[in-house]
């Protein structure tokens, strides 16, 4: 099994096909979307492929060390052009193909007009720990 | 197996070990080990005297650990002959444990974890699951907390206020794992209320009971948040409401008004209304005034603005809101609600969307986004 991170972006990903802000959806379209995401996670739990899923607030700040005895330097809120992650799902699957398949399904979540959003998701393989046997 | 019995016995067994001469940290570890053994052994071989069994096993665990410790450090400690240091007149070990675990020197997260383990009898694994952190992390948090209070004498009088703060935190965590923290907080507060005459303990217990009573109505079948006004009130638990009101009324007759009693009074007024239109908003505003006077809390002021909007119209609510800092959490959500009631759906929709983006939890974000979507759909048609 191999773990993959499916990343969802507030900003930084190419525009989805069905690009309508959420507050402009019909309430029932919004509910259908939420239900789709819940069902998707529940189904992956059922197949033993779900690891974790979290949503992030759109607020974010860059921080770095600024030397001994000085408070850290912050930069942000991010400029409009910078990448902004909205949330993630971690899955544990047999193959890369399976990870792609699941990311595709997640991207098909319904949005405005009850049509799939076709949202671009970023898929990132985890680096694994060193196996016990290397031969 | 009766796990709740096991959990109820935990604090008194710790108390007995401490009286026999174990320090708190070692006693707490030993009892935790005994609990784990009980979970393993009791189902096949239930003891005649559960408490006696726990004391015997925990004491043996304590001696084993102390001996291992002693031989490791190669110094002689006469554990067997240790006698309790004079604890003076202290009466109630369980009450002392509440104070110790909520000691002001502890951070809130540490006090919560330690209380759930030593007073609540939960295992480290259960606490870790409830707070969604790895078990090793929670184990470290607990042992650091125990080190922090290692110098505190077991019989030192504590502050009820800090204990209440901890129990309130546990209650608000709700339930995310297989442990229902809200129910656990109620159990612990009930146990505390039975041991003190403090009005605010009763106030907190009443508050918890009244909120817990509404839980079945608070989320829809699809997990969505159902606001108070839209809740199916037939789902409210009338037994819990009756108990909560009863506990509150007794506390209020004693004097010594505090914030938990004021909050419970507001919850009781909501519980009293069979439909949302029967709500006595004028009295609710009065209790919010009291709450603001007692705490000065901006959150109380924000909720007061909502109540004012219901009692005296949305304009009055918006005027009350105008006096508050717009950066307060949920400020935009309250403003959106009041603007909609004031007949301004355009502003309301914009503010609901803004509130959704700054919401701090998922259920609330979804709820606010759904409100924005509802108004925008209305505006289009």
Interface residues (C-beta under 8 A of the other chain):
Chain A: X21 X22 X23 X24 X25 X26 X27 X29 X30 X31 X34 X35 X38 X55 X57 X58 X59
Chain B: X222 X223 X224 X349 X352 X353 X356 X357 X358 X360 X362 X365 X366 X369 X370 X372 X373 X374 X376 X377
